[in-house]
Amino acid sequence: MNFLTVLLTFFVMEGMTWCIHKYIMHGFLWTLHRDHHDHSNEGHMERNDYFFAIFAVPTIALMYYGTIHNFNIYFYISIGITLYGMAYFFVHDIFIHQRFKLLRDTQNPYLLAIRRAHKQHHKHMGKEKGECFGFLWVPVKYFRMYFNKNKA
């Protein structure tokens, strides 16, 4: 049951990420997210990086509460959220935005589709008219670009 809770939480986080990205980051907290789109901050850190702390605090609280109450369901929910956050960091910050130069020359269709969808998201400099707000789920049209390119 604990493994299923972690797994379900991980997958639910994709829907949560889509909603948070579209309605909060491109909504009332656009002031924190804007520099991620317009690259107005010329350092290693962006105001957008504060979302890490914003999301980590409730996750740590769930983990603490779940731990002091004999590793109840809240602990396993926090593990699912943490694993999703780790996946987000590795794929978004390392792979897509190349904060560390890894997997630059991949030919994996899934990873290429994620990268393309994210580029589509970033082509919009303002908070309106956005697309591709998710993270691990990629619209089918981006897969087709890479699966069909080698077929004549």
Buried (B, 14 or more C-beta within 10 A) or exposed (E): EEEEBBEEBBEBBBEEBBEBBBEBBBEEBBEBBBBBBEEEBEEEEBBBBEBEEEBBEEBBEBBEEBEEEEEBBBBBBBBBBBBBBEBBEBBBBBBBBEEEEEBEEEEEBBBBBBBBBBEBBBEBEEBEEBEBBBBBEBBEEBBEBBBEEEEE
